[in-house]
Amino acid sequence: MLECLEDINRRFNVTIVIVTHEMSVIRRLCRRAALLDQGRLLEVACVENRQIHAETAIGRELVSEEL
């Protein structure tokens, strides 16, 4: 499934919105990640080289949960 989404993004240069709790999926597919806590937007973090660069303390905690 992830390969299919990567292929669609590469071929058609489209934006794909993914809702997931799986940080590995975000690291693999995304350039930006909207981090939410209890339904509230904390920040929009950049994803570079499969690293999510969160700036807020709660954002860093959310990102580190699956490392």
C-alpha positions as CSV (number, residue, x, y, z in Angstrom):
1,M,0.0,0.0,0.0
2,L,2.8,2.5,0.9
3,E,4.5,1.7,-2.4
4,C,1.3,2.5,-4.2
5,L,1.0,5.9,-2.5
6,E,4.6,6.7,-3.2
7,D,4.1,5.8,-6.9
8,I,1.0,8.0,-7.2
9,N,2.7,10.9,-5.6
10,R,5.8,10.6,-7.8
11,R,3.8,10.1,-11.1
12,F,1.1,12.7,-10.6
13,N,2.8,15.2,-8.2
14,V,-0.3,15.3,-6.0
15,T,-0.8,16.1,-2.4
16,I,-2.0,13.1,-0.3
17,V,-3.5,13.5,3.1
18,I,-2.8,10.6,5.4
19,V,-4.3,10.3,8.9
20,T,-2.3,7.9,11.0
21,H,-0.8,7.2,14.4
22,E,2.1,5.4,12.8
23,M,5.1,7.6,12.8
24,S,6.9,5.1,10.5
25,V,4.3,5.9,7.8
26,I,4.8,9.6,8.3
27,R,8.6,9.3,8.1
28,R,8.3,7.4,4.9
29,L,5.7,9.3,2.9
30,C,5.4,12.8,4.2
31,R,7.3,16.1,3.8
32,R,5.2,17.8,6.5
33,A,3.2,16.5,9.4
34,A,0.4,18.2,11.3
35,L,0.9,17.0,15.0
36,L,-2.3,17.0,17.1
37,D,-2.8,16.4,20.8
38,Q,-6.4,15.6,21.9
39,G,-7.7,16.9,18.6
40,R,-5.9,20.2,18.8
41,L,-3.2,21.2,16.3
42,L,0.1,21.6,18.1
43,E,2.3,22.4,15.1
44,V,3.1,21.5,11.5
45,A,6.5,19.8,11.5
46,C,8.9,19.3,8.6
47,V,10.0,15.8,7.7
48,E,13.5,15.5,6.3
49,N,15.5,12.3,5.8
50,R,12.9,10.3,7.6
51,Q,13.2,12.6,10.7
52,I,10.2,14.5,12.0
53,H,11.5,17.9,13.3
54,A,9.0,18.9,16.0
55,E,9.6,22.1,17.8
56,T,7.1,21.9,20.7
57,A,7.8,19.7,23.8
58,I,4.6,17.7,23.3
59,G,5.3,17.4,19.6
60,R,8.8,15.9,20.3
61,E,7.2,13.5,22.8
62,L,4.6,12.4,20.2
63,V,7.3,11.9,17.6
64,S,9.6,10.0,19.9
65,E,7.0,7.5,21.0
66,E,7.7,5.1,18.1
67,L,11.5,5.4,17.9
